[in-house]
Amino acid sequence: MNASNPRYSLQIVREMDVSPEKLFKAWTTPERMGEWFCPKPWKVTEARLDVRPGGSNYILMEGPEGEKAPNHGVYLEVVPNRKLVMTDAYTSAWVPSEKPFMTAVVEFEDLGNGRTRYVATALHWTEEDMRAHEEMGFHEGWGIVAGQLEEIAKTF
């Protein structure tokens, strides 16, 4: 959480009927990201993940009109089956990005009986970036993605 400046964060919370292990696996299996990572009709056409602190990730999302949204980032924290923290502040290793937008914190809390409390938080550097993310449809988009993630994770 962005304890020092919570007004720059956006968050979704869901209780899911799937284990933390399966959700974590969905988040860390690049060849399956195209099935859930962005709301349709957008799709992931390329995903490369080096899931470890300092490891880079690259996810290319493509829209229905041929739009391309490349996303470069670095993992800051990886706690298997519990937590992933990644940021676009770096593009690889510790190479700064041109314009950092957010840090994502994804948490998986085991509720028992194969259920998970899923919390996805986007932390922004500025109020302007947070508002832009909200206007892009953060709550609807990340909500759709959470539903897609839950369904795909059940297949692991």
DSSP file (Angstrom, degrees, kcal/mol; ACC not computed):
  #  RESIDUE AA STRUCTURE BP1 BP2  ACC     N-H-->O    O-->H-N    N-H-->O    O-->H-N    TCO  KAPPA ALPHA  PHI   PSI    X-CA   Y-CA   Z-CA
    1    1 A M              0   0    0      0, 0.0     2,-1.4     0, 0.0     3,-0.2   0.000 360.0 360.0 360.0 157.6    0.0    0.0    0.0
    2    2 A N    >   +     0   0    0      1,-0.2     3,-0.8     4,-0.1     6,-0.2  -0.603 360.0 166.9 -93.4  73.3    1.0    3.6   -0.5
    3    3 A A  T 3  S+     0   0    0     -2,-1.4    -1,-0.2     1,-0.3     0, 0.0   0.807  71.5  51.4 -62.5 -32.2    0.9    4.4    3.2
    4    4 A S  T 3  S+     0   0    0      1,-0.2    -1,-0.3    -3,-0.2    -2,-0.1   0.753 130.7  12.9 -79.7 -22.5    2.7    7.7    2.8
    5    5 A N    X   +     0   0    0     -3,-0.8     3,-1.9     1,-0.1    -1,-0.2  -0.393  67.7 164.9-150.1  65.7    0.4    9.0    0.1
    6    6 A P  G >   +     0   0    0      0, 0.0     3,-1.7     0, 0.0    -4,-0.1   0.701  67.5  76.0 -64.1 -18.6   -2.7    6.9   -0.2
    7    7 A R  G 3  S+     0   0    0      1,-0.3    -2,-0.0    -5,-0.1   123,-0.0   0.640  90.4  58.2 -69.2 -10.0   -4.6    9.5   -2.3
    8    8 A Y  G <  S+     0   0    0     -3,-1.9   116,-2.1    -6,-0.2     2,-0.4   0.166  92.3  91.9-101.8  18.3   -2.5    8.4   -5.3
    9    9 A S  E <   -A  123   0A   0     -3,-1.7     2,-0.3   114,-0.2   114,-0.2  -0.864  52.2-165.0-116.6 149.7   -3.5    4.8   -5.2
   10   10 A L  E     -A  122   0A   0    112,-2.1   112,-3.0    -2,-0.4     2,-0.3  -0.950  18.7-177.9-124.0 147.7   -6.3    2.9   -6.9
   11   11 A Q  E     -A  121   0A   0     -2,-0.3     2,-0.4   110,-0.2   110,-0.2  -0.999  21.8-162.8-151.4 146.2   -7.3   -0.6   -5.8
   12   12 A I  E     -A  120   0A   0    108,-2.3   108,-2.4    -2,-0.3     2,-0.4  -0.976  11.2-166.1-123.8 147.2   -9.6   -3.5   -6.4
   13   13 A V  E     +A  119   0A   0     -2,-0.4     2,-0.3   106,-0.2   106,-0.2  -0.999  12.3 170.9-132.5 130.7  -10.4   -6.3   -3.9
   14   14 A R  E     -A  118   0A   0    104,-2.6   104,-3.6    -2,-0.4     2,-0.6  -0.994  29.9-138.4-138.5 144.4  -12.1   -9.5   -4.8
   15   15 A E  E     -A  117   0A   0     -2,-0.3     2,-0.3   102,-0.2   102,-0.2  -0.928  33.7-164.7 -97.8 127.7  -12.7  -12.8   -3.1
   16   16 A M  E     -A  116   0A   0    100,-3.3   100,-2.3    -2,-0.6     2,-1.1  -0.864  29.0-131.5-120.2 147.7  -12.1  -15.6   -5.5
   17   17 A D  S    S+     0   0    0     -2,-0.3     2,-0.3    98,-0.2    98,-0.2  -0.396  82.5  81.6 -91.4  55.8  -12.9  -19.3   -5.6
   18   18 A V  S    S-     0   0    0     -2,-1.1    -2,-0.2    98,-0.1   136,-0.1  -0.977  83.9 -98.1-156.3 150.0   -9.4  -20.4   -6.5
   19   19 A S     >  -     0   0    0     -2,-0.3     4,-1.9     1,-0.1     3,-0.2  -0.281  27.3-119.3 -72.5 155.0   -6.2  -20.9   -4.5
   20   20 A P  H  > S+     0   0    0      0, 0.0     4,-2.9     0, 0.0     5,-0.2   0.871 113.9  59.8 -57.1 -37.2   -3.4  -18.3   -4.1
   21   21 A E  H  > S+     0   0    0      1,-0.2     4,-2.1     2,-0.2    60,-0.1   0.906 106.9  44.7 -60.6 -42.4   -1.1  -20.9   -5.7
   22   22 A K  H  > S+     0   0    0     -3,-0.2     4,-2.0     2,-0.2    -1,-0.2   0.876 113.6  49.7 -71.7 -37.1   -3.1  -21.0   -8.9
   23   23 A L  H  X S+     0   0    0     -4,-1.9     4,-2.1     2,-0.2    -2,-0.2   0.931 111.8  48.6 -65.2 -44.6   -3.6  -17.2   -9.1
   24   24 A F  H  X S+     0   0    0     -4,-2.9     4,-1.2     1,-0.2    -2,-0.2   0.912 109.9  52.3 -60.3 -42.4    0.2  -16.7   -8.6
   25   25 A K  H  < S+     0   0    0     -4,-2.1     4,-0.4    -5,-0.2     3,-0.4   0.892 107.7  51.3 -62.7 -39.6    0.9  -19.3  -11.3
   26   26 A A  H >< S+     0   0    0     -4,-2.0     3,-0.8     1,-0.2    -1,-0.2   0.899 110.1  50.1 -62.9 -39.7   -1.5  -17.5  -13.7
   27   27 A W  H 3< S+     0   0    0     -4,-2.1    -1,-0.2     1,-0.2    -2,-0.2   0.719 116.9  41.1 -68.8 -21.2    0.4  -14.2  -13.0
   28   28 A T  T 3< S+     0   0    0     -4,-1.2    -1,-0.2    -3,-0.4    -2,-0.2   0.233  91.4  88.8-116.8  13.6    3.8  -15.8  -13.6
   29   29 A T    X>  -     0   0    0     -3,-0.8     3,-1.8    -4,-0.4     4,-0.6  -0.881  56.2-168.0-112.4  97.8    3.1  -18.0  -16.7
   30   30 A P  G >4 S+     0   0    0      0, 0.0     3,-1.1     0, 0.0     4,-0.4   0.834  81.6  60.2 -59.4 -36.8    3.7  -15.8  -19.8
   31   31 A E  G 34 S+     0   0    0      1,-0.2     3,-0.1     2,-0.1    17,-0.0   0.615 108.3  46.1 -70.2  -8.9    2.2  -18.2  -22.3
   32   32 A R  G X4 S+     0   0    0     -3,-1.8     3,-1.7    -6,-0.2     4,-0.3   0.482  85.2  90.2-106.5  -5.5   -1.2  -17.9  -20.5
   33   33 A M  G XX S+     0   0    0     -3,-1.1     4,-2.8    -4,-0.6     3,-1.6   0.813  76.2  67.2 -63.5 -29.4   -1.3  -14.1  -20.0
   34   34 A G  G 34 S+     0   0    0     -4,-0.4    10,-0.3     1,-0.3    -1,-0.3   0.687  94.1  61.1 -62.9 -16.8   -3.1  -13.6  -23.3
   35   35 A E  G <4 S-     0   0    0     -3,-1.7    -1,-0.3     8,-0.1    -2,-0.2   0.614 127.6  -1.1 -85.5 -13.1   -6.1  -15.4  -21.9
   36   36 A W  T <4 S+     0   0    0     -3,-1.6   113,-0.3    -4,-0.3   112,-0.2   0.582  96.2  97.5-148.2 -19.5   -6.7  -12.9  -19.0
   37   37 A F  S  < S+     0   0    0     -4,-2.8    -3,-0.1    -5,-0.2   108,-0.1   0.686  90.4  25.8 -68.8 -22.6   -4.3   -9.9  -18.7
   38   38 A C  S    S-     0   0    0     -5,-0.3     6,-0.1     4,-0.2     2,-0.1  -0.983  90.0 -94.6-139.2 152.6   -6.4   -7.3  -20.5
   39   39 A P    >   -     0   0    0      0, 0.0     3,-1.6     0, 0.0    -3,-0.1  -0.385  62.3 -79.8 -65.4 136.9  -10.1   -6.7  -21.2
   40   40 A K  T 3  S+     0   0    0      1,-0.3     3,-0.1    -2,-0.1    23,-0.1  -0.461 115.0  42.4 -66.7 144.6  -11.3   -8.0  -24.5
   41   41 A P  T 3  S+     0   0    0      0, 0.0    -1,-0.3     0, 0.0    21,-0.1  -0.976 109.4  76.4 -87.5   3.9  -11.2   -7.0  -27.4
   42   42 A W    <   -     0   0    0     -3,-1.6     2,-0.3    21,-0.1    21,-0.2  -0.375  67.1-172.7 -67.2 155.4   -7.6   -6.1  -26.3
   43   43 A K  E     -B   62   0A   0     19,-2.1    19,-3.2    -3,-0.1     2,-0.6  -0.990  28.9-115.8-149.3 155.3   -5.2   -9.0  -26.2
   44   44 A V  E     +B   61   0A   0     -2,-0.3    17,-0.2   -10,-0.3     3,-0.1  -0.834  29.3 174.7 -90.5 124.0   -1.7   -9.8  -25.1
   45   45 A T  E     +     0   0A   0     15,-2.5     2,-0.3    -2,-0.6    16,-0.1   0.556  68.3  22.6-106.9 -11.8    0.4  -10.9  -28.1
   46   46 A E  E     +B   60   0A   0     14,-1.1    14,-2.8     2,-0.0     2,-0.3  -0.959  60.0 175.2-154.4 136.5    3.8  -11.1  -26.4
   47   47 A A  E     +B   59   0A   0     -2,-0.3     2,-0.4    12,-0.2    12,-0.2  -0.959   3.2 177.5-145.7 125.5    4.8  -11.7  -22.7
   48   48 A R  E     -B   58   0A   0     10,-2.8    10,-2.5    -2,-0.3     2,-0.4  -0.993  12.2-177.7-126.7 123.7    8.3  -12.2  -21.3
   49   49 A L  E     -B   57   0A   0     -2,-0.4     2,-0.6     8,-0.2     8,-0.2  -0.982  23.5-176.3-129.1 127.2    8.6  -12.5  -17.6
   50   50 A D        -     0   0    0      6,-2.1     2,-1.5    -2,-0.4    25,-0.3  -0.804  26.0-158.6-114.9  84.3   11.7  -12.9  -15.4
   51   51 A V        +     0   0    0     -2,-0.6     5,-0.1   -23,-0.2    -2,-0.1  -0.489  50.2  91.1 -80.0  89.1    9.9  -13.3  -12.1
   52   52 A R  S >  S-     0   0    0     -2,-1.5     3,-3.0     3,-0.1    23,-0.4  -0.929  90.7 -72.3-165.3 154.1   12.4  -12.4   -9.4
   53   53 A P  T 3  S+     0   0    0      0, 0.0    23,-0.2     0, 0.0     3,-0.1  -0.364 126.4  16.2 -55.4 126.9   13.3   -9.2   -7.6
   54   54 A G  T 3  S+     0   0    0     21,-3.5    39,-0.4     1,-0.3     2,-0.2   0.261  98.2 129.2  89.3 -10.3   15.2   -7.1  -10.2
   55   55 A G    <   -     0   0    0     -3,-3.0    20,-3.0    20,-0.2    -1,-0.3  -0.486  54.2-126.8 -76.5 147.1   13.9   -9.3  -13.1
   56   56 A S  E     - C   0  74A   0     18,-0.2    -6,-2.1    -2,-0.2     2,-0.3  -0.521  18.3-161.7 -93.7 160.8   12.3   -7.5  -16.0
   57   57 A N  E     -BC  49  73A   0     16,-2.4    16,-2.2    34,-0.2     2,-0.4  -0.987   4.4-169.5-137.0 150.6    8.9   -8.1  -17.7
   58   58 A Y  E     +BC  48  72A   0    -10,-2.5   -10,-2.8    -2,-0.3     2,-0.4  -0.974   6.8 177.3-140.6 123.4    7.6   -7.1  -21.1
   59   59 A I  E     -BC  47  71A   0     12,-2.4    12,-2.1    -2,-0.4     2,-0.6  -0.987  12.4-159.1-130.2 122.1    3.9   -7.4  -22.0
   60   60 A L  E     -BC  46  70A   0    -14,-2.8   -15,-2.5    -2,-0.4   -14,-1.1  -0.899   9.4-168.5-103.7 117.2    2.7   -6.2  -25.4
   61   61 A M  E     -BC  44  69A   0      8,-2.0     8,-3.3    -2,-0.6     2,-0.4  -0.859   3.2-162.1-103.1 139.8   -1.1   -5.5  -25.5
   62   62 A E  E     -BC  43  68A   0    -19,-3.2   -19,-2.1    -2,-0.4     6,-0.2  -0.976   6.5-143.5-126.0 137.8   -2.8   -5.0  -28.9
   63   63 A G    >   -     0   0    0      4,-2.4     3,-1.7    -2,-0.4   -21,-0.1  -0.381  31.7-100.3 -93.2 172.4   -6.2   -3.4  -29.5
   64   64 A P  T 3  S+     0   0    0      0, 0.0    -1,-0.1     0, 0.0   -22,-0.0   0.700 121.5  51.5 -66.8 -20.7   -8.9   -4.2  -32.0
   65   65 A E  T 3  S-     0   0    0      2,-0.0    -3,-0.0     0, 0.0    -2,-0.0   0.177 129.1 -92.1-100.9  15.9   -7.8   -1.3  -34.3
   66   66 A G  S <  S+     0   0    0     -3,-1.7     2,-0.0     1,-0.3     0, 0.0   0.536  73.4 157.0  87.0   6.8   -4.1   -2.4  -34.3
   67   67 A E        -     0   0    0     -5,-0.0    -4,-2.4     1,-0.0     2,-0.4  -0.352  28.5-151.0 -62.9 145.2   -3.1   -0.2  -31.4
   68   68 A K  E     -C   62   0A   0     -6,-0.2    -6,-0.2     2,-0.0    -1,-0.0  -0.982  15.7-176.2-123.9 131.5    0.0   -1.4  -29.6
   69   69 A A  E     -C   61   0A   0     -8,-3.3    -8,-2.0    -2,-0.4     2,-0.3  -0.823  11.1-165.4-126.4  90.7    0.6   -0.8  -25.9
   70   70 A P  E     -C   60   0A   0      0, 0.0     2,-0.5     0, 0.0   -10,-0.2  -0.594   3.1-162.3 -77.6 136.6    4.1   -2.1  -24.9
   71   71 A N  E     -C   59   0A   0    -12,-2.1   -12,-2.4    -2,-0.3     2,-0.4  -0.961   8.0-176.9-124.6 114.0    4.6   -2.4  -21.2
   72   72 A H  E     +C   58   0A   0     -2,-0.5     2,-0.3   -14,-0.2   -14,-0.2  -0.851  19.2 143.3-105.6 143.8    8.1   -2.7  -19.8
   73   73 A G  E     -C   57   0A   0    -16,-2.2   -16,-2.4    18,-0.5     2,-0.4  -0.970  38.0-123.1-164.6-178.7    8.8   -3.1  -16.1
   74   74 A V  E     -CD  56  87A   0     13,-2.3    13,-2.3    -2,-0.3     2,-0.4  -0.995  26.1-119.8-138.1 140.4   10.8   -4.7  -13.3
   75   75 A Y  E     - D   0  86A   0    -20,-3.0   -21,-3.5   -23,-0.4    11,-0.3  -0.672  24.9-179.9 -78.5 131.4    9.8   -6.8  -10.4
   76   76 A L  E    S+     0   0A   0      9,-3.2     2,-0.3    -2,-0.4    10,-0.2   0.759  70.7  12.6 -98.7 -35.2   10.6   -5.2   -7.0
   77   77 A E  E     - D   0  85A   0      8,-1.5     8,-2.6   -25,-0.1     2,-0.4  -0.996  58.5-175.4-146.4 137.7    9.3   -8.0   -4.7
   78   78 A V  E     + D   0  84A   0     -2,-0.3     6,-0.2     6,-0.2    -3,-0.0  -0.951   6.5 172.3-136.5 114.5    8.3  -11.6   -5.3
   79   79 A V  E >>  - D   0  83A   0      4,-3.0     3,-2.6    -2,-0.4     4,-2.6  -0.925  42.1-117.2-120.2 102.3    6.8  -13.7   -2.6
   80   80 A P  T 34 S-     0   0    0      0, 0.0   -59,-0.1     0, 0.0     4,-0.1  -0.060  90.7  -4.3 -47.8 130.5    5.6  -16.9   -4.1
   81   81 A N  T 34 S+     0   0    0    -61,-0.2   -58,-0.1   -60,-0.1   -57,-0.1   0.518 134.3  59.3  66.1   8.3    1.8  -17.4   -3.8
   82   82 A R  T <4 S+     0   0    0     -3,-2.6    26,-2.9     1,-0.3     2,-0.3   0.649 104.3   2.7-129.1 -43.0    1.5  -14.3   -1.7
   83   83 A K  E  <  -DE  79 107A   0     -4,-2.6    -4,-3.0    24,-0.2     2,-0.4  -0.990  38.5-170.9-160.9 141.2    2.7  -11.1   -3.4
   84   84 A L  E     -DE  78 106A   0     22,-2.4    22,-3.1    -2,-0.3     2,-0.4  -0.999   9.8-173.8-130.2 132.9    4.0   -9.5   -6.6
   85   85 A V  E     +DE  77 105A   0     -8,-2.6    -9,-3.2    -2,-0.4    -8,-1.5  -0.992  14.8 164.0-126.9 124.7    5.3   -5.9   -6.8
   86   86 A M  E     -DE  75 104A   0     18,-2.4    18,-3.2    -2,-0.4     2,-0.3  -0.963  14.0-165.4-139.3 155.3    6.3   -4.5  -10.1
   87   87 A T  E     -DE  74 103A   0    -13,-2.3   -13,-2.3    -2,-0.3     3,-0.4  -0.980  27.3-147.1-141.1 152.2    6.9   -1.1  -11.6
   88   88 A D  S    S+     0   0    0     14,-1.9    11,-0.2    -2,-0.3    15,-0.1   0.234  81.2  98.3 -96.5  11.4    7.3    0.6  -14.9
   89   89 A A  S    S+     0   0    0     13,-0.3     8,-2.9   -15,-0.2     2,-0.3   0.730  89.7  39.8 -68.5 -20.8    9.8    3.1  -13.3
   90   90 A Y  E     -G   96   0B   0     -3,-0.4     3,-0.1     6,-0.3    -3,-0.1  -0.942  65.2-159.1-126.0 149.8   12.5    0.8  -14.8
   91   91 A T  E    S-     0   0B   0      4,-2.7   -18,-0.5     1,-0.4     2,-0.3   0.762  78.4 -13.6 -98.4 -31.1   12.6   -0.9  -18.2
   92   92 A S  E >  S-G   95   0B   0      3,-0.6     3,-3.3   -20,-0.1    -1,-0.4  -0.939 119.6 -18.4-166.8 152.2   15.1   -3.6  -17.4
   93   93 A A  T 3  S-     0   0    0    -39,-0.4   -39,-0.1    -2,-0.3    -3,-0.0  -0.242 127.8 -35.7  42.4-120.7   17.6   -4.2  -14.6
   94   94 A W  T 3  S+     0   0    0     -3,-0.1    -1,-0.3    -4,-0.1   -20,-0.0  -0.132  96.8 135.5-120.9  38.3   17.8   -0.7  -13.1
   95   95 A V  E <   -G   92   0B   0     -3,-3.3    -4,-2.7     1,-0.0    -3,-0.6  -0.780  56.8-123.9 -85.3 115.8   17.5    1.3  -16.3
   96   96 A P  E     -G   90   0B   0      0, 0.0    -6,-0.3     0, 0.0     2,-0.1  -0.265  21.1-123.8 -62.4 144.5   15.1    4.2  -15.6
   97   97 A S        -     0   0    0     -8,-2.9    -8,-0.0     1,-0.1    -9,-0.0  -0.396  21.5-112.7 -80.2 165.4   12.0    4.5  -17.8
   98   98 A E  S    S+     0   0    0      1,-0.3    -1,-0.1    -2,-0.1    -9,-0.1   0.898 103.9   5.5 -65.6 -40.8   11.3    7.6  -19.7
   99   99 A K  S    S-     0   0    0    -11,-0.2    -1,-0.3    -3,-0.0     2,-0.1  -0.791  75.4-145.1-148.2  99.3    8.2    8.4  -17.7
  100  100 A P        +     0   0    0      0, 0.0   -11,-0.1     0, 0.0    25,-0.1  -0.398  20.7 174.3 -64.6 141.7    7.2    6.2  -14.7
  101  101 A F        -     0   0    0      1,-0.4    24,-0.6    23,-0.1     2,-0.3   0.730  52.1 -19.8-115.3 -44.5    3.5    5.8  -14.3
  102  102 A M  E     - F   0 124A   0     22,-0.2   -14,-1.9    23,-0.1     2,-0.4  -0.992  39.7-130.3-160.9 165.2    2.8    3.3  -11.5
  103  103 A T  E     -EF  87 123A   0     20,-2.2    20,-3.2    -2,-0.3     2,-0.5  -0.994  29.5-148.4-118.0 132.1    3.9    0.5   -9.2
  104  104 A A  E     -EF  86 122A   0    -18,-3.2   -18,-2.4    -2,-0.4     2,-0.5  -0.872   9.8-167.9-104.8 134.0    1.5   -2.4   -9.0
  105  105 A V  E     -EF  85 121A   0     16,-2.6    16,-2.8    -2,-0.5     2,-0.5  -0.983   5.5-173.3-119.8 118.3    1.1   -4.5   -5.9
  106  106 A V  E     -EF  84 120A   0    -22,-3.1   -22,-2.4    -2,-0.5     2,-0.4  -0.960   6.4-172.3-116.7 121.6   -0.8   -7.7   -6.3
  107  107 A E  E     -EF  83 119A   0     12,-3.0    12,-2.3    -2,-0.5     2,-0.5  -0.914  14.0-162.5-121.0 142.2   -1.6   -9.7   -3.1
  108  108 A F  E     - F   0 118A   0    -26,-2.9     2,-0.6    -2,-0.4    10,-0.2  -0.952   9.0-169.5-123.2 107.7   -3.0  -13.1   -2.6
  109  109 A E  E     - F   0 117A   0      8,-2.8     8,-2.9    -2,-0.5     2,-0.5  -0.886  22.6-129.8-103.4 121.3   -4.4  -13.9    0.9
  110  110 A D  E     + F   0 116A   0     -2,-0.6     6,-0.2     6,-0.2     3,-0.1  -0.544  25.7 178.9 -71.1 118.4   -5.3  -17.5    1.5
  111  111 A L  E     -     0   0A   0      4,-2.6     5,-0.2    -2,-0.5    -1,-0.2   0.394  45.7-115.0 -98.0   0.6   -8.9  -17.7    2.9
  112  112 A G  E >  S+ F   0 115A   0      3,-0.7     3,-1.4     1,-0.0    -1,-0.2   0.010  91.2  64.8  84.2 163.6   -8.8  -21.5    3.1
  113  113 A N  T 3  S-     0   0    0      1,-0.3     3,-0.1    -3,-0.1    -1,-0.0   0.818 131.9 -58.4  54.3  35.3  -10.9  -24.0    1.2
  114  114 A G  T 3  S+     0   0    0      1,-0.3     2,-0.3   -96,-0.1    -1,-0.3   0.726 107.3 127.2  71.5  21.7   -9.4  -23.0   -2.1
  115  115 A R  E <   - F   0 112A   0     -3,-1.4    -4,-2.6   -98,-0.2    -3,-0.7  -0.834  38.1-166.2-113.5 152.7  -10.5  -19.3   -1.7
  116  116 A T  E     -AF  16 110A   0   -100,-2.3  -100,-3.3    -2,-0.3     2,-0.7  -0.995  23.3-137.8-139.1 140.0   -8.3  -16.2   -2.0
  117  117 A R  E     -AF  15 109A   0     -8,-2.9    -8,-2.8    -2,-0.4     2,-0.5  -0.902  31.5-160.0 -92.3 115.4   -8.7  -12.5   -1.2
  118  118 A Y  E     -AF  14 108A   0   -104,-3.6  -104,-2.6    -2,-0.7     2,-0.5  -0.868  11.6-177.2-103.8 123.9   -7.1  -10.9   -4.2
  119  119 A V  E     -AF  13 107A   0    -12,-2.3   -12,-3.0    -2,-0.5     2,-0.5  -0.980   4.2-176.2-126.0 120.7   -6.0   -7.3   -3.8
  120  120 A A  E     -AF  12 106A   0   -108,-2.4  -108,-2.3    -2,-0.5     2,-0.4  -0.972   8.4-176.8-119.3 121.0   -4.5   -5.3   -6.8
  121  121 A T  E     -AF  11 105A   0    -16,-2.8   -16,-2.6    -2,-0.5     2,-0.6  -0.954  15.5-157.7-122.4 133.3   -3.3   -1.8   -6.1
  122  122 A A  E     -AF  10 104A   0   -112,-3.0  -112,-2.1    -2,-0.4     2,-0.5  -0.956  11.9-162.5-109.8 118.3   -1.9    0.7   -8.5
  123  123 A L  E     -AF   9 103A   0    -20,-3.2   -20,-2.2    -2,-0.6     2,-0.3  -0.878   8.9-163.3-103.1 128.4    0.4    3.3   -6.8
  124  124 A H  E     - F   0 102A   0   -116,-2.1   -22,-0.2    -2,-0.5  -116,-0.1  -0.800  24.5-137.7-114.8 153.5    1.0    6.5   -8.8
  125  125 A W  S    S+     0   0    0    -24,-0.6     2,-0.3    -2,-0.3    -1,-0.1   0.823  87.9  26.6 -75.5 -31.9    3.7    9.2   -8.5
  126  126 A T  S  > S-     0   0    0    -25,-0.3     4,-2.0  -118,-0.1     5,-0.1  -0.902  73.0-122.2-133.2 158.5    1.2   12.1   -9.1
  127  127 A E  H  > S+     0   0    0     -2,-0.3     4,-2.9     1,-0.2     5,-0.2   0.869 114.3  58.9 -63.2 -36.9   -2.4   12.8   -8.7
  128  128 A E  H  > S+     0   0    0      1,-0.2     4,-2.4     2,-0.2    -1,-0.2   0.920 106.8  45.8 -59.4 -45.5   -2.5   13.6  -12.4
  129  129 A D  H  > S+     0   0    0      2,-0.2     4,-2.4     1,-0.2    -1,-0.2   0.903 112.7  50.9 -65.4 -40.6   -1.3   10.0  -13.3
  130  130 A M  H  X S+     0   0    0     -4,-2.0     4,-2.4     2,-0.2    -2,-0.2   0.936 112.1  46.3 -62.8 -45.4   -3.8    8.5  -10.8
  131  131 A R  H  X S+     0   0    0     -4,-2.9     4,-2.7     1,-0.2    -1,-0.2   0.897 111.1  52.4 -64.4 -40.0   -6.7   10.5  -12.3
  132  132 A A  H  X S+     0   0    0     -4,-2.4     4,-1.6    -5,-0.2    -1,-0.2   0.913 110.4  48.5 -61.6 -41.6   -5.6    9.6  -15.9
  133  133 A H  H  <>S+     0   0    0     -4,-2.4     5,-1.3     2,-0.2     4,-0.4   0.898 111.5  49.7 -65.3 -40.7   -5.5    5.9  -14.9
  134  134 A E  H ><5S+     0   0    0     -4,-2.4     3,-1.3     1,-0.2     4,-0.3   0.918 111.0  49.2 -62.9 -43.7   -9.0    6.2  -13.3
  135  135 A E  H 3<5S+     0   0    0     -4,-2.7    -1,-0.2     1,-0.3    -2,-0.2   0.773 101.2  63.7 -68.4 -26.4  -10.3    7.9  -16.5
  136  136 A M  T 3<5S-     0   0    0     -4,-1.6    -1,-0.3    -5,-0.2    -2,-0.2   0.627 129.6 -95.7 -69.7 -12.0   -8.8    5.1  -18.6
  137  137 A G  T <>5 +     0   0    0     -3,-1.3     4,-3.4    -4,-0.4     5,-0.4   0.785  63.2 164.9 102.0  35.6  -11.2    2.8  -16.8
  138  138 A F  H  ><S+     0   0    0     -5,-1.3     4,-3.3    -4,-0.3     5,-0.4   0.931  75.5  43.5 -47.9 -57.7   -9.1    1.4  -14.0
  139  139 A H  H  > S+     0   0    0     -5,-0.2     4,-1.5     1,-0.2    -1,-0.2   0.917 120.5  39.6 -63.2 -46.3  -11.9    0.0  -11.9
  140  140 A E  H  > S+     0   0    0      2,-0.2     4,-2.5     3,-0.2    -1,-0.2   0.955 120.8  44.4 -66.1 -49.4  -13.9   -1.5  -14.8
  141  141 A G  H  X S+     0   0    0     -4,-3.4     4,-2.5     1,-0.2    -2,-0.2   0.933 116.6  43.2 -63.5 -49.3  -10.8   -2.8  -16.6
  142  142 A W  H  X S+     0   0    0     -4,-3.3     4,-2.0    -5,-0.4    -1,-0.2   0.815 113.5  54.6 -69.2 -27.8   -9.0   -4.2  -13.6
  143  143 A G  H  X S+     0   0    0     -4,-1.5     4,-1.9    -5,-0.4    -2,-0.2   0.925 109.4  46.3 -67.0 -45.1  -12.3   -5.7  -12.4
  144  144 A I  H  X S+     0   0    0     -4,-2.5     4,-2.4     1,-0.2    -2,-0.2   0.929 112.7  50.8 -60.7 -45.6  -12.8   -7.4  -15.8
  145  145 A V  H  X S+     0   0    0     -4,-2.5     4,-3.0     1,-0.2    -1,-0.2   0.888 106.6  54.5 -61.1 -40.1   -9.2   -8.7  -15.7
  146  146 A A  H  X S+     0   0    0     -4,-2.0     4,-2.3     2,-0.2    -1,-0.2   0.910 109.4  47.7 -61.4 -41.6   -9.7  -10.0  -12.2
  147  147 A G  H  X S+     0   0    0     -4,-1.9     4,-1.9     2,-0.2    -2,-0.2   0.916 113.3  47.1 -64.4 -43.4  -12.7  -12.0  -13.3
  148  148 A Q  H  X S+     0   0    0     -4,-2.4     4,-2.4     1,-0.2     5,-0.2   0.904 111.2  52.7 -63.9 -41.2  -10.8  -13.4  -16.3
  149  149 A L  H  X S+     0   0    0     -4,-3.0     4,-3.1  -113,-0.3     5,-0.2   0.925 107.1  52.1 -59.8 -46.1   -7.8  -14.2  -14.1
  150  150 A E  H  X S+     0   0    0     -4,-2.3     4,-1.3     1,-0.2    -1,-0.2   0.918 111.4  46.4 -58.2 -45.2  -10.0  -16.2  -11.7
  151  151 A E  H  < S+     0   0    0     -4,-1.9     4,-0.4     1,-0.2    -1,-0.2   0.916 115.8  44.2 -65.8 -43.5  -11.5  -18.3  -14.5
  152  152 A I  H >< S+     0   0    0     -4,-2.4     3,-1.8     1,-0.2     4,-0.3   0.897 108.2  58.3 -68.5 -39.8   -8.1  -19.0  -16.1
  153  153 A A  H >< S+     0   0    0     -4,-3.1     3,-1.6     1,-0.3    -1,-0.2   0.831  95.6  64.8 -60.9 -30.9   -6.4  -19.7  -12.8
  154  154 A K  T 3< S+     0   0    0     -4,-1.3    -1,-0.3     1,-0.3    -2,-0.2   0.729  94.9  60.6 -63.1 -20.0   -9.0  -22.5  -12.2
  155  155 A T  T <         0   0    0     -3,-1.8    -1,-0.3    -4,-0.4    -2,-0.2   0.515 360.0 360.0 -86.9  -4.3   -7.5  -24.4  -15.2
  156  156 A F    <         0   0    0     -3,-1.6    -1,-0.2    -4,-0.3    -2,-0.1   0.475 360.0 360.0 -81.4 360.0   -4.0  -24.6  -13.6
